[in-house]
Amino acid sequence: MAARKFITFPDQTDMPHTADVVIIGGGPAGTAALWAIERYAPGTRAVLIEKSDRLGAGSSTASLENYRSCWPTVCLARQMTRSIDIYHHADDYLGEGARQAIALKQQGYLFCAFTEKQAEGLRDDVRHLHSIGLPHIEYLDASEVRYRFGPISRNIVAAKFDPVAGWLDSNALIHAYARSTNSAQIILNVPEVHLQTEQDHIAAVQIPGWRIATRQVIIAAGASSRAIGKTAGVDIPVMLRPRQSFTTGWRHADFPEGSPMLIGAHPYPHVRPEAQSGAIFGWEYNWHNKRVKTGGNETTRVDALDDPVEPVGQLKDPRFPSITLMLLAKQFGHSDGQGFADSRYLRGISHNIGYYVQRDETAAWVTNPDGSIQPYDSERAIIDAHPAVEGLYLSVGHVGHGIMSSAAAAEILACKLFGLPLKDPSFADFGIGVNWVEHDKNAL
Ligand SMILES: Cc1cc2nc3c(=O)[nH]c(=O)nc-3n(C[C@H](O)[C@H](O)[C@H](O)COP(=O)(O)OP(=O)(O)OC[C@H]3O[C@@H](n4cnc5c(N)ncnc54)[C@H](O)[C@@H]3O)c2cc1C
């Protein structure tokens, strides 16, 4: 009889003693890795270890589940183009019924300008996006925006429109990845993992009372990745920033169900319709560490953390929903009681938080003309072998786009794992040692 696919620890029935590869973390990155490994090397005995009693228990629970094709960095633009193609053909890539399950809603992203200066910025963006092979991104003037999107665009001077963008069901995507493989086992509810090495080579994964011998490990544990790396004596160069979102059950009439995702001007509050009558909001505001204590020690970073604070919920800012609404109302020209300034938006809110995991200053920097080093906020994940421990691979630092990028990210990882050529030369830019890439800067 075949071994069970899902095991809930501490049940040890069918627990594997060995594996070809062990993946740590059952979010979008880890489950997509299962899918890509099976696709590139069918029959590989992969074991996925998840801390929670369910898959997708990390940042994806707070996410807006959006995807877009317009990225100014070539490697990110190609990564998303490839991923979106896989989602569009999900039945072919992930198995029958996957396309329906992931419920793609291709309603576009509308980046809005409210002043001539902002409009000029969007015009430049569109020119650049065309120059890197994204000719479908449109620059729309005020009358075109009004014609296409109606009263919501009353105050908009111009817009950048990504018609390929949209949103999907991230939980269904995670489960479609997990379902797509026959050779894998998934162990849930594992409270702790330690990596064991022998002579700088991965030797095993130790979980409480059980050892799985393996020569290859993939760390895909989101915010906890750094701590897991430490058990193998390596420092994974990522930092964490808490990010919030909130969902409302109500939406004003000028913002109908078929609307695109709306992205305001700086500081970029954003919102999209959710279900039949609601909306889901986000805003990447500058988070400042108010001397958070992690594991008894104060963290030293000012605007980020090294390790997650648990539960992450304690970092929620209760003002977040009202400030986001206020920003949107101001930009869209809504006065009290109108549009985004309608108090019904604040009733029955579901307020969520998760971490953006991002390359830190040791993995993303530019050299100034005077030779000094300037760190920057990179959007590039690290999808690579770790140079210090043979057999250790990373799929970490997916920032605010780890759902949309997960399919192509996993293919890149599988190519590295099996020594295959990358599908696109720009994918080398996800290397751990690539400190700088043009146009790779924190931007929504
Ligand atoms: C507010 C917000 C909005 C976002 N919006 C979007 C969006 O619109 N589109 C998009 O594409 N992305 C979005 N993101 C980003 C996206 O959620 C992340 O990039 C993505 O979830 C990263 O995937 P991951 O698998 O690397 O990590 P995670 O999703 O964090 O998953 C990590 C998994 O590892 C598990 N784990 C942790 N520690 C251990 C351990 N010790 N052992 C075993 N398992 C462990 C966790 O339980 C979890 O299941 C958003 C994020 C936030 C916070």
The ligand as a Gaussian input file, in Angstrom:
#p B3LYP/6-31G(d) Opt

LIG

0 1
 C       -0.479000      42.421000       3.685000
 C        0.121000      41.548000       2.613000
 C       -0.364000      41.641000       1.301000
 C        0.184000      40.833000       0.302000
 N       -0.350000      40.874000      -0.962000
 C        0.143000      40.053000      -1.926000
 C       -0.446000      40.020000      -3.217000
 O       -1.409000      40.725000      -3.491000
 N        0.080000      39.183000      -4.136000
 C        1.165000      38.369000      -3.866000
 O        1.618000      37.645000      -4.753000
 N        1.735000      38.383000      -2.641000
 C        1.254000      39.193000      -1.668000
 N        1.820000      39.206000      -0.436000
 C        3.075000      38.490000      -0.229000
 C        2.884000      37.005000      -0.089000
 O        1.915000      36.721000       0.890000
 C        4.244000      36.393000       0.287000
 O        5.242000      36.840000      -0.614000
 C        4.153000      34.887000       0.219000
 O        3.174000      34.414000       1.112000
 C        5.512000      34.278000       0.534000
 O        5.382000      32.881000       0.419000
 P        6.335000      31.927000       1.249000
 O        5.886000      30.547000       0.954000
 O        7.736000      32.330000       0.992000
 O        6.069000      32.291000       2.788000
 P        4.746000      32.178000       3.654000
 O        3.524000      32.446000       2.883000
 O        4.983000      33.006000       4.866000
 O        4.710000      30.646000       4.041000
 C        5.691000      30.084000       4.889000
 C        5.165000      28.765000       5.435000
 O        6.217000      28.165000       6.192000
 C        5.680000      27.707000       7.405000
 N        6.756000      27.668000       8.422000
 C        7.243000      28.692000       9.155000
 N        8.188000      28.249000       9.994000
 C        8.304000      26.928000       9.782000
 C        9.109000      25.897000      10.364000
 N        9.979000      26.156000      11.360000
 N        8.945000      24.631000       9.919000
 C        8.063000      24.353000       8.937000
 N        7.254000      25.281000       8.366000
 C        7.396000      26.542000       8.781000
 C        4.582000      28.686000       7.730000
 O        3.660000      28.134000       8.664000
 C        3.973000      28.929000       6.351000
 O        2.981000      27.968000       6.041000
 C        1.271000      39.962000       0.597000
 C        1.741000      39.856000       1.917000
 C        1.177000      40.637000       2.922000
 C        1.700000      40.501000       4.312000

